[in-house]
Amino acid sequence: GVCAPFPDKFDPLKLGNTDAKMERNTAAEIKHGRVAMLATLGYVVPELFHFPGCEKITNGLGALDTIPTEGLVSLFAFVGFHEIAVQPRENGMGAYDFGFGAEFLENCDDTEIKRRQTAERNNGRLAMMAIFGMLVQDQIFGMSPFKLMRETGFWGANIDFIIKDIPMCAGGSMCALKPA
């Protein structure tokens, strides 16, 4: 998880001031990153495909209002069962090692394993920002980002009224203003 430009673990608030705390924070970051990667995928796929019988379920945050109660109960039951039943494997790399995909690391040297772990953490960090951004945009505009893009175009709604008074944007070369 150590990435340039930081030569060591980045912990300016000293929240991981002991090895045990840092290990727990690392496991939590990896877990949240994995959940965010799945959430991002789960946010995008319904824009392209709906399972039969689920055509009436809206996408994005609107799904929370259209999913039947039984569906939400089964979802929470599955997540709770997964939290209890799936535990880290014995003699694994850490609290985040559940053994899924471990066969891909069997013939790798330590440098390659470290590179793959860093790639997973960085992808998880990106996914956490992505799902957060999509949820915020959905909340602000009342529709999923993809529906908004279909309705207002790739560049979105006209925001010239926001950026027209920014001095750097006055000439139009630094900001994308619609032609008059």
ABEGO torsion letter per residue (X at the ends): XBBOABABBBBAAGABABAAAAAAAAAAAAAAAAAAAAAAAAAAAAAABBBBGAAABBBEAAAAAABBAAAAAAAAAAAAAAAAABBBBBGBAEAABAGBGAAAAAABBAAAAAAAAAAAAAAAAAAAAAAAAAAAAAAAAGBBAAAAAAAAEAAEBBAAAAAAABAAAAAGAABBBBBX
